[in-house]
């Protein structure tokens, strides 16, 4: 079986990714009886002049994570999203728009979190990376150093890096 690879590239412009973000939230908002959500475009495709995977990361904020029921999951399946592993992050339900079922590659990720939880606050804090030149440089260095890793190893290193960045943001380093 082919394995999913990490494909880190420079994101010079992000207009196409902003368009995808807007199209996807429109599709989700049109799902009948879907819980009320707030949507934020996060990750590398939400900005420019960074290294990253060309995957649109969407933070979906709900009032109560338990509102996302099996029924909602089936309706998300109907518009092309499938639940994926959360990779060690508790309090997040992740869905991906799969582009290749053999490698389990995807081009959009929904990160569903409950408003005002620690994980929600961490996602918001992590967005500061792109507004701080030193953090942005460190982010690009991390991406460049880890672009040859297997997908599994990359995810493990990414989690460590995000936790380090969050500590630095909290400590104003």
HELIX and SHEET records of a PDB file:
HELIX    1   1 UNK A   15  UNK A   29  1                                  15    
HELIX    2   2 UNK A   44  UNK A   46  5                                   3    
HELIX    3   3 UNK A   65  UNK A   67  5                                   3    
HELIX    4   4 UNK A   70  UNK A   78  1                                   9    
HELIX    5   5 UNK A  118  UNK A  126  1                                   9    
HELIX    6   6 UNK A  127  UNK A  131  5                                   5    
HELIX    7   7 UNK A  133  UNK A  146  1                                  14    
HELIX    8   8 UNK A  151  UNK A  170  1                                  20    
SHEET    1   A 2 UNK A   9  UNK A  11  0                                        
SHEET    2   A 2 UNK A  50  UNK A  52 -1                                        
SHEET    1   B 5 UNK A  37  UNK A  42  0                                        
SHEET    2   B 5 UNK A  56  UNK A  62 -1                                        
SHEET    3   B 5 UNK A 105  UNK A 114  1                                        
SHEET    4   B 5 UNK A  92  UNK A 100 -1                                        
SHEET    5   B 5 UNK A  81  UNK A  84 -1                                        
END                                                                             
